[in-house]
Amino acid sequence: MEAVIDGKTIELSEAGWLLNLDEWSEELAKQIAINENIGELTEEHWNIINLAREYFVDNGTVCEPRKFSKLMQDKYDKDHSSQKYIYSLFPTGLIKCANKVAGLPRPKGCS
């Protein structure tokens, strides 16, 4: 699978995960979101994407969902931290969907 962004071909896995993490861009995120049937990315989507990317940069791993909810609550508020809220924006959740759009590596055991 691949995406073409600004004339450059970017390789994705069969399941749509970015193969070279250094190639991530906001434009690529928008394309992956379309592939994942999310639609247009809103500020709420970007809040999750950016926090997931920040966590990865700081820790070298993707954040597990419960811990991520706590980070969202600390940064935003309780209404924007629940798994229900995250699923409302990313239909298959943080691990399978938000991390994919954020250009993060596919966690072990995740399809």
Secondary structure, 3 states (H helix, E strand, C coil): CEEEECCEEEEECCCCCECCHHHCCHHHHHHHHHHCCCCCCCHHHHHHHHHHHHHHHHHCCCCCHHHHHHHHHHHCCHHHCCHHHHHHHCCCHHHHHHHHHCCCCCCCCCC
